[in-house]
Structures are given as C-alpha cells and as structure tokens.
C-alpha cells in the first residue's frame, strides 16, 4: 500500500482516522405518538397505518 499511494498519504490517512471520534449509527427509533396522530388518513394509508377513526357511514336517505 505504501508503494501504491505513498508514505505521506498513508500516514496522513492513518492519523486522520485515529484523530476522528468514532461514530456509532443510531438505532432506528419508532415514530413518536405525536407524529402518528398528526398524519392525515390519506398519508397513514400510504405508509400502511390504519385510519385514526373508521370512515363515516354513508347516509342514503330515510329508510323505506
């Protein structure tokens, strides 16, 4: 690797990697309840969530 990239480049990359803080990926978090409640039923259906309330029954006029 030293002959391919050069001694100074390898040493600089090594020093940079040692000086940078290690970052851990954050675990995926569940959506907050507040965000779930703010979504419209159309958006909820698009991402696979049930509607917040059942759809209203259609009114077809007075019973005969």
C-alpha atoms as one frame of an Amber mdcrd trajectory, in Angstrom:
protein
   0.000   0.000   0.000   2.880   2.321   0.724   4.319   1.922  -2.748   0.938
   2.431  -4.418  -0.229   5.519  -2.520   2.936   6.912  -0.997   4.181   7.032
   2.561   2.864  10.509   3.399  -0.646   9.837   2.099  -0.898   6.600   4.077
   0.423   8.248   7.251  -1.928  11.220   6.804  -4.942   8.910   6.331  -3.913
   6.866   9.369  -3.540   9.979  11.538  -6.886  11.341  10.333  -8.670   8.096
  11.139  -7.119   7.954  14.604  -7.985  11.557  15.442 -11.639  11.427  14.368
 -14.136  10.386  17.029 -15.793   7.058  16.422 -19.420   7.477  15.480 -21.922
   4.770  16.123 -25.031   4.653  13.996 -28.122   5.490  15.996 -30.719   2.745
  16.230 -33.919   3.287  14.302 -36.491   4.930  16.512 -40.206   4.338  16.362
 -42.233   7.362  15.280 -43.388   9.474  18.166 -47.071   9.220  19.049 -47.467
  12.919  18.304 -46.292  12.461  14.706 -48.564   9.468  14.189 -51.560  11.466
  15.414 -50.821  14.416  13.133 -50.828  12.425   9.896 -53.947  12.578   7.770
 -55.752   9.342   6.984 -54.546   9.553   3.386 -50.890   9.630   4.449 -51.480
   6.933   7.034 -52.956   4.665   4.341 -49.966   5.365   2.058 -47.475   4.110
   4.650 -49.614   1.176   5.794 -51.125   2.511   9.017 -54.812   2.138   9.862
 -57.015   5.264   9.840 -57.403   7.179  13.081 -61.177   6.689  13.011 -63.348
   4.355  10.993 -64.779   6.038   7.901 -68.228   7.571   8.349 -71.198   5.514
   7.244 -72.843   6.752   4.101 -76.323   8.079   4.502 -78.650   7.046   1.719
 -81.732   8.802   2.968 -84.504   7.704   5.328 -85.305   4.002   5.479 -88.277
   2.994   3.355
